[in-house]
């Protein structure tokens, strides 16, 4: 059965994000490694590993925008970063993330193992929990407020956020813009999107989504990214009802800080 949000457009500010249930969300989505996430992890390790292999950059700061109850984007950035900000609006998700910093739960080990199938990650021979504990900080905040932090982070991720917080195409586009504008020129990034999502549950509560496909994702990224790729995952849409697949975009931030329409 397809789920649809009733009535008029629902904006991000209209949603009671404190009602998001991170435990139910993790149990449904991340207790076991699903095929779509395994495919995404391969893309992440190749993109980030390819960018940083052999480099001797100075301090690297990463941000996972709208981290929610998902640690694997942060884990994918972990080897390369001196510090990582998990930026999240929902107070419930912030509490979950903070509970994971000192020693994250065992279910996340399977995601780390997929990353370490890459020689670049495996060769680092690091204790991910120890690095996570020292590098990660959790910050509560609104995606749209990142306009005050233009160019601050050296790399970034945004997974299932811009299209999963509103039914508005305008807010979706603005969300992608705010994410990319927070990154420094040349910063590697990766973002993931639910294709043609009709909304989703996190526990007992239903949350909105914006119906986007690969063309909308590409168009939202194009003004702010160089050498970027959008790809629709080969794995079937099996996580839940109400979407047709997943799209991953990855590349590098360009040097254009001009606001769309500005």
TIMARSE-578721 format. One line per 10 residues: their letters; for each residue x, y, z of C-alpha. Coordinates in steps of 0.5 Angstrom, whole numbers. Layout:
! residues N
A) X Y Z; ...
! end
This chain:
! residues 262
XXXXXXXXXX) 0 0 0; 3 7 -2; 3 12 4; 1 19 2; 1 25 6; -6 28 7; -8 35 5; -3 41 4; 4 42 3; 8 40 10
XXXXXXXXXX) 14 45 11; 20 43 15; 18 48 21; 11 44 21; 14 38 23; 14 35 31; 21 32 30; 22 31 37; 17 25 36; 22 22 32
XXXXXXXXXX) 23 15 35; 31 13 34; 31 6 37; 25 4 32; 28 7 26; 35 4 28; 31 -3 29; 28 -2 22; 33 0 18; 40 -1 21
XXXXXXXXXX) 40 -7 26; 42 -11 20; 46 -9 14; 41 -8 8; 43 -9 1; 42 -2 -1; 46 1 5; 52 -4 3; 52 -1 -4; 52 6 -1
XXXXXXXXXX) 58 4 3; 62 2 -3; 61 8 -6; 63 12 0; 69 8 1; 71 9 -6; 70 16 -7; 73 19 0; 79 14 0; 80 16 -7
XXXXXXXXXX) 80 23 -5; 85 22 1; 89 17 -1; 97 19 -1; 95 26 1; 98 30 7; 92 35 8; 92 39 14; 87 38 20; 80 36 16
XXXXXXXXXX) 73 37 19; 67 33 17; 60 34 18; 54 30 17; 48 34 16; 41 31 19; 45 25 22; 39 22 25; 40 16 28; 45 13 22
XXXXXXXXXX) 52 13 24; 55 10 18; 56 17 14; 60 19 20; 64 12 20; 66 13 13; 69 20 14; 72 18 21; 79 16 18; 80 22 15
XXXXXXXXXX) 78 27 20; 80 30 26; 73 32 28; 66 31 26; 60 34 27; 54 30 27; 49 36 26; 41 34 28; 35 38 29; 31 32 33
XXXXXXXXXX) 32 33 40; 30 25 40; 36 24 35; 41 28 39; 40 24 45; 41 18 41; 47 20 38; 50 23 44; 49 16 47; 53 13 42
XXXXXXXXXX) 59 17 42; 63 14 48; 62 7 45; 57 6 39; 53 0 39; 55 -7 36; 50 -7 30; 55 -1 27; 61 -6 27; 58 -9 20
XXXXXXXXXX) 58 -2 17; 65 -1 19; 67 -8 16; 64 -6 9; 68 0 9; 75 -4 11; 74 -8 5; 77 -3 1; 85 -3 2; 85 4 4
XXXXXXXXXX) 81 4 10; 84 -3 12; 91 0 12; 89 5 17; 89 0 22; 85 4 27; 80 3 33; 74 6 30; 71 7 37; 77 10 40
XXXXXXXXXX) 77 15 34; 69 16 34; 70 18 42; 75 23 41; 73 26 34; 66 26 34; 61 32 37; 54 32 37; 50 39 35; 43 40 35
XXXXXXXXXX) 41 45 30; 37 47 24; 39 45 17; 37 52 14; 42 55 19; 48 53 16; 48 59 12; 51 62 18; 57 57 17; 59 58 10
XXXXXXXXXX) 65 54 8; 67 52 15; 68 44 14; 73 40 9; 68 34 8; 61 33 9; 55 28 8; 48 29 8; 44 22 8; 36 22 7
XXXXXXXXXX) 35 29 9; 33 34 4; 28 30 1; 25 27 8; 24 33 12; 18 37 8; 14 36 2; 16 42 -1; 21 42 -7; 23 49 -6
XXXXXXXXXX) 25 47 1; 28 41 -2; 33 45 -6; 34 50 -1; 36 44 4; 41 42 -1; 44 49 -2; 45 50 5; 49 43 6; 54 45 0
XXXXXXXXXX) 55 52 2; 57 49 9; 63 46 5; 70 49 3; 72 49 -4; 74 43 -6; 71 39 -1; 69 32 -2; 62 30 -1; 57 25 -1
XXXXXXXXXX) 49 25 -1; 43 20 -1; 36 21 -3; 30 17 -3; 27 17 -10; 20 18 -10; 19 18 -3; 11 18 0; 13 19 7; 16 14 12
XXXXXXXXXX) 15 12 19; 19 13 25; 16 9 31; 8 11 31; 9 18 28; 9 19 20; 14 24 17; 13 28 10; 18 27 4; 19 31 -2
XXXXXXXXXX) 18 27 -9; 24 27 -13; 28 23 -18; 35 23 -21; 34 30 -25; 31 34 -19; 37 31 -15; 42 33 -21; 39 40 -22; 39 42 -14
XXXXXXXXXX) 47 40 -14; 49 43 -20; 50 50 -18; 55 48 -12; 59 42 -14; 64 40 -19; 66 33 -22; 60 30 -19; 56 24 -20; 49 22 -19
XXXXXXXXXX) 47 15 -19; 41 10 -18; 43 4 -14; 42 -3 -17; 39 -6 -10; 32 -6 -10; 27 -2 -6; 27 -6 0; 27 -2 6; 20 0 7
XXXXXXXXXX) 14 2 2; 13 8 -1; 19 10 -5; 22 7 -11; 29 7 -10; 35 11 -7; 40 16 -11; 47 17 -9; 51 24 -11; 58 25 -10
XXXXXXXXXX) 63 29 -12; 67 36 -10; 64 43 -8; 66 48 -13; 68 55 -11; 61 59 -12; 58 61 -6; 53 65 -9; 46 64 -7; 41 61 -12
XX) 37 67 -14; 42 72 -10
! end
